[in-house]
Amino acid sequence: MVDTRPFLPVSSSDGSIPSERPANRRKPMKVQLSIFFGLLAVGLLAALLASNKGSDIVTENEHGSLDSSTTIKPEPLRPLSRGPAAGVSEKANLLFPKDNENTVAFPWNNSMLSWQRTSFHFQPEMNWMNDPNGKSHLFSFGPLFYKGWYHFFYQYNPLAAVYGKIVWGHAVSKDLIHWLHLPLAMVADQTYDTNGVWTGSATLLPDGKIVMLYTGSDTESVQVQNLAYPANHSDPLLINWVKYDANPVLVPPPGILSKDFRDPTTAWLTSEGKWRITIGSKINKTGIALVYDTKDFINYEKLDGYLRAVDGTGMWECVDFFPVSKTEEKGLDTSVNSLDVKHVMKVSLDDDRHDYYTIGTYHEKNVTFIPDDTELDVGIGLRYDYGVYYAAKTFYDQNKNRRVLWGWIGESDSEAADVQKGWASVQSIPRMILLDKKTDTHLLQWPVEEIDSLRLNSYEFNHVTVQAGSVVPLDIGAATQLDIMAEFEIDKEALEKATGSNVTFSCSSSGGAVHRGALGPFGLLVLADDRLSEQTPVYFYIAKGSDGNLKTFFCNDQSRSSEASDVNKEIYGSMVPVLKGENLSLRVLVDHSIIESFAQGGRTVITSRVYPTKAIYGAAKLFLFNNATEAGVGASLRIWQMNSAFIRPYPNLDDKSQ
Ligand code: DQQ
């Protein structure tokens, strides 16, 4: 069983494109047509440009698709910087800085680009998407789970696959997995949001009415807060929204710059019965969370001080603030505050585009949040996800007594490739979030149980021995839509015998999965082709310090994920606490170009976007690997092939609405 081939990738030369498609992949005809016509249009444009220069011409093959042998001539990449120009953080992939203008685009063809589209993650039919919006809790009752439907709103550019003038997309679901697209909820049609209907949150009032607060970028690109509400509360689909006629309800307060005031949270109740919200901002380089109280969502009182402020963290976007139970395995309404809860504050750092969370105590009277450990303060400590994951938001789901987290997962290929494929970004699988009662320092994130309904046939592997320096193929067929549960046991003797060292290990800078230590790396090679010329290792690395203490790291190595050069190839990861008596455990969701991986029940999470050129369709395979020099590893796995979710337009909408 053991494969003795070298672990290092062999260079591959045949350049063939696998064409087998998994049988269970469902793609709405409209999407296929859109992709086809989008690519055709890009192809024709490229052909025009090429003929102007007298160089290569793009041709169609007999099936009408672009031929891989006649793809667009690689052009040097000159990405645009879109977010900052609009007054928010960078939205495009920052891979190609100005000093690297010679990076050449890979000649992506239709077959490769089509494969990248995900099958069970939420995506609009086409174009650009970013932050999840509008999720809320209901006062004492639940989230924007309204009259039997989960509502999902998102930042959307309906006109292009790049960040642009943003409006609110809207979709509904009965189970958080299968989605029906609805018409845009709000568009940029007022002076106070003409440059974008930006991020906001919903709150459900005790009388069952919903209020939505959102940031508008006005005619002068000043960030203001606006109020909106459903036109018809008896419509379970909440199709039409009305903007309050005296908007904006809040403008940047004195001392706050006009482009540093955005993303109001869901409101929570104070013991005096007022609603309280927080809004992200900064003063010089200090990130801050401003606090306002309101009785009616129209008039606001600005409270002194900040919920929290942390030097050097820069602008705080998409602040989220919610309680977690210290005693129970369930979620809590946002207004709950007692000795049995801790509070979590999450900020999205504009400067590095990562989401950081901190666990601590909320002091209602002082209007402050104090972290349990100031070394893990807001914006400098733990992250929700060590890969691509930003602008996340939670909501309390009263339907299942749980708190659910959504995050925006951007692309990490080039903007030119996004334009070519006609879409950009996906949303994470919604994750249930709990306090990790064993560590008390971490949260646990876990895919919502509804995702299990997509599981098809499964494969079990028990106690597979993976010797030091070996690769073991897992015979499961095509490996592009998977749910993998794995446990690893490392050889105890080797653990004890290994000599400690003072060398500091880090996933990102210690050489990735080819760096061999006595006790790792070991784990899975995901989206790998037979020759391992493309592979994404998802793995553990155990480092023994000179004091004999063990530290476990959880990493994703994208450096060999694709033969294309114009994609992100960083190595992601961080430390993961492993408590006495625990085995090392892993869950990995593979869905075409996205790999979401959860270590130790979700204590540390990494999301990668990878864009293989060969390890696609039937040629995508799964392997176990162990690149340690000393320790053997035993692995037990259960692996499910995953069905696709139904994500499509709401049928016959005209009969249902208005
Ligand atoms: N995205 C929105 C802003 C938010 C940013 C604009 C975070 O409201 O700060 O699309 O990605």
Boltz pocket constraint, residues with backbone or C-beta under 6 A from the ligand:
constraints:
  - pocket:
      binder: B
      contacts: [[A, 88], [A, 89], [A, 130], [A, 131], [A, 155], [A, 166], [A, 197], [A, 198], [A, 199], [A, 215], [A, 262], [A, 263], [A, 317], [A, 318], [A, 348], [A, 391]]
      max_distance: 6.0
